Amino acid sequence: MNDKLALPTGSLADASLALVQKSESTPIADHSIRSFLFARLLAEQENCLNDAAYDENLLFAACVMHDLGLGTLAAGQARFEVEGADLAASVLTEHGIAATDVDRVWEAIALHSSLGIADRRGLLTYLTHKGVFTDAGVVPDLDAATLQLVYATYPRPADLRFMQDAIVEHAARSQAAAPPYSIAAWYLRERQAGT
């Protein structure tokens, strides 16, 4: 496998990936892996790999677990970003990660869908957000050849509604899961209107 596509190893990385693959649909789990790969490639492109704030293990944890709130472990009693952040924080704590780093990963996951905020909350949150939105096709900061390198190994489904479907399913579980003005509320309202 190309070094650019290698995933971190170790007990935290292995546990994070196993939890995601067990509790999320395959398309969402693959999206999470692609998000990490894009985030790391963006860090390299932006010369962040030697930044004191860059930690590949925390970046992997944040990216790969950013959608735990859309999996079977989420209670559906809060917005999916927050439920995912809480679930990820538990994993990190169980693996003895320092509380300050648990908080950094929590914030990166909780804010991963927050346009205009995530990119102002430190390197980990910034890279997590950019990796996620690169896979969503919103951030065009990587060249086509680099994107294709990742997609060749972790293909993206032709129908991208899998993410919206999961968000709507979670949002429909309680009012707290789709608070006003959240992405979940918007998708749910759009779906209920039949658009």
N, C-alpha and C positions, 0 to 999 in steps of 0.2 A: 504494500500500500504506500502511496505517496506520503512523504513526511507531513505535507500540508494537511493531510486527511487523518493523521494519527490522532487518536483520542487519548486523553490523560488516563493513567492507570493508578491504582492504589485503592485503599479501602473506601475512602469517601467517593471517589469517582465511580468505582464499581457499584457501590450501594445506591448512589444517585441514579445511575443509568438503569440498574435493575428495577428500582422502584418506578421509574418512568415507564419502562417497557411493560411492567406488570399492570400498572393502573391507568395508562392512557391508551388511546387507539394508536395503531401503528402509524397512520399519517401524522398525528400530533407528535408522537415520540420522534419520528424522523425529522419533523420541522424543528424540534428542539435541538437535535444534533446538528442539523444544518445551521441553525442560529449560532451555535457555538463556533462552528468552523468559520462562518462569515465574520463573527466578532473577532476571532483570533487573526484572521487575514486582514481585517481592517486595522487591528492594533499594529500588525507588522507594517502595513502600508503607511500608517500615520506615525511610525517610529515610536510606539508606546511600549514595546516589549521590554525595554530596559528602564521604564518609568518605575519609581519606587512603589507606586500605587497598583502596578500591574501584578496580578497573581493568577496564573493560569488555572490553578485548581479551583479558586473561588469563581473565576469566570465560567469554567465548565459547570460548576454547581448551579450558578445563577441561570445560565442559558438552558442547560438540560432540564432543570426543574421549573422553569418559568411558567409552564402551563399545567402544573400539578393540580391546580384549581379546576381544570376541565376534566380531570380523571375521576375514577371511581372512589377515591379516598376523600374527595371534597364533600362537605356536608350541604352545600348550597344555601348557607345562611349568611354569606357575605359575598362581596364581589369576587370573581374568580382570581383576580390578581392577588388579593389579600389572603384568600384561602390557600393559594399556592405558596405564597411567601411564608405563611405559618407552617405549612407542611414541610417546606424545605428547611426552615429554621430548626424544626425538630430533628431532621436528619443530621444537620450540621452539629447540633448540640450533642446528639448521641455519639458523634465521632470526635468529640473533644475539641471542636473548633472554638477559638476564643470568642467571647461575647461580642467584641467589637466587629469581628469579621462576620459573625452570624448576622449582626445588624446591617452590615454592608450588603450582604446577599439578600436579606429580607427586603431592603429598600430597592435594590436592583430589580427584584421580581415584582414587588408591589407597584413600581413605577414603569415597568417595561412598556406599557401601552400608552404612557402619558406624553404625548407630543408636546414639545416646548418646555417640559419639566425635566424629563429623564436626562437630557443632554447637559443639564446644569448641576447634576447631583454627584459628581465625581466620576472617575474613570470607569469603575466597575459598572455603574448604572448606565453610563453613556454607551459603553461597548455592548452591554446586554441589549439595550434598546436598539442600537444600530444593527446588531446581528439579527434580531427578530424582524425588524422592518426591512432588512436586506432580503431575507427569505420571503417576506410578503410582497416584494417587488416595489416597495415604496422608496427605499434608499438606493440610488444608482451609483454608489461610490466605488464599486468593484467592476473591473472590465468583464466583458462577456466570456472570455476564455477562463477566467478564474471562477465565475459563476458556474460554467459548464463542468469544470473539474469537480466541484462539489455535487452538482446535480447528477453527474454520471454515476457516482457512488451511492448517493442518497437521493433517488429520484423524487421529484415533487409531483403529486397527482395532477392530472390535467384539469380536474374540477377542484377548484380551490375553496368550494363551499364547506369543506369538512371543518374548517376553523369556525366559520360563522355558525354552522349547525351546532357545534359543541358549545359555543358561547351562548347561543339561544337556549339550548337545552338546560344549561346551568342557570341562566337568568330566569327561566320560567319556574324555578323551584321555590323562590321566595322574593318578596319585594326588596329585601336587603341584598339579594344577589344582583339586582339590577337597579341601583340607585339612580335618581335623575341625573341626566347628562353624562352618564357613563357609556362606554362603547357597548356594553351589554344591553343597557336600556334602549339604545339607538337601534341595535340589531333586532331586539325583541319587538319593538314598536313597528319596525319595517316589516318584519315577518308576519306580525298580526294584521297589518294593513294589506298583506298579500303582494308586497312588491319585492 
